[in-house]
Amino acid sequence: MHIETQSIHAGEKTDVNARSVTSPVYPSTMFRHQDEAGGPSGYIYTRASNPNRDNLEQLLATLEHGSQAAAFASGMAASTAVFQSLDPGAHVMVSDDVYHGTRLLLTGLMKRWNLESSFVDTTDPQQIRESIQKTTRLIWIETPSNPMLHITDLEKIAEIASAHNIIVSVDNTWASPALQNPLDHGADLVMHSATKYLSGHSDILSGVVITKAESPIFDRIRAIQGGSGAVPSPFDCWLLQRSIKTLAYRMRGHSENAGKVARFLEAHPVVEQVYYPGLPSHPGHDIATRQMSGYGGMISFSIKGNGDDAMKITSSSRLIANATSLGGVESLWEQRIRSEPEETQTSPSLIRLSVGLEHPDDLIGDIDQSLNQM
């Protein structure tokens, strides 16, 4: 079935008593034992499993063309579980343009876990080959990356990794399964901050890891999920499943709007450079066209000015909210450096824009009047 149909029907379980069309919410933290001897059987305790979480995980595994999924209370909890599934002393190779929270996790908490990490340009396969160590166990890729929207050729990296028995995990948050399925291009794991496009309404905190096939590393991730207890509530699972029903249609709108906004920005005299894979001028355009069905709703652009100018622009909008995060129906933008740590390499003149589902003419009008504040 197509993703529009899967998003609506995969994971739905009819209540046999009430015959409801949509799955009910199961808020109970515990369940009665079902076997005659009185021992554990079926659902026992919600930290371990819950009907709503099972439904959500089945849906997400289906959408990403995987075999299993593990839902978490946030994207960072999901990422942490992937890294904690590795043995201490292992080496992780990471896209150099990566979400700053992932970088801080690896250089902070996971450093104390004795996990080694190096940040390389994953858009260059040769750098990947040269950076492989004897202890390299995982390559972590963001494509499109945050905030510069670098595009990595997943099939080339997966081919290199396979030759060295290295796991490939892809943060697919910015694309969503409606636009890109990394498991189809050779990745072993996919991670989402479900808070973003999967939720789509800026009101759910959640994350997920999907595996291509049964494997020891996913068995560890599943054990960490239940053992650490960083799981989403039944209501959050239900709400996220409800939101995903419109995912494919929302992503079309985000992509269409972002394409129009990107072309407007590229022609604006105040804008220095636009980073959007849907533009033919983007160095990763051809790869993105091959491995994505749409280019997404995220744009970064630099202005012909300084950090104060960028701050003035993002504070002058009447429609676009000056806020961190992305993937909601409402448009957001920010001077990106304000949300990153002191050691960031992000330019003060860079603005990151999450294009929402407002009418593109209204968005362009708001952006234009804001840029003219310089």
PyMOL commands that set and color helices and strands:
alter all, ss='L'
color gray80, all
select helices_A, chain A and resi 3-9+51-63+75-84+100-107+109-112+125-131+154-163+182-185+216-228+234-244+247-267+285-291+307-314+336-339+360-371
alter helices_A, ss='H'
color red, helices_A
select strands_A, chain A and resi 68-72+91-95+116-120+136-142+167-171+189-193+207-211+271-275+298-303+321-322+332-335+350-354
alter strands_A, ss='S'
color yellow, strands_A
deselect
rebuild
show_as cartoon
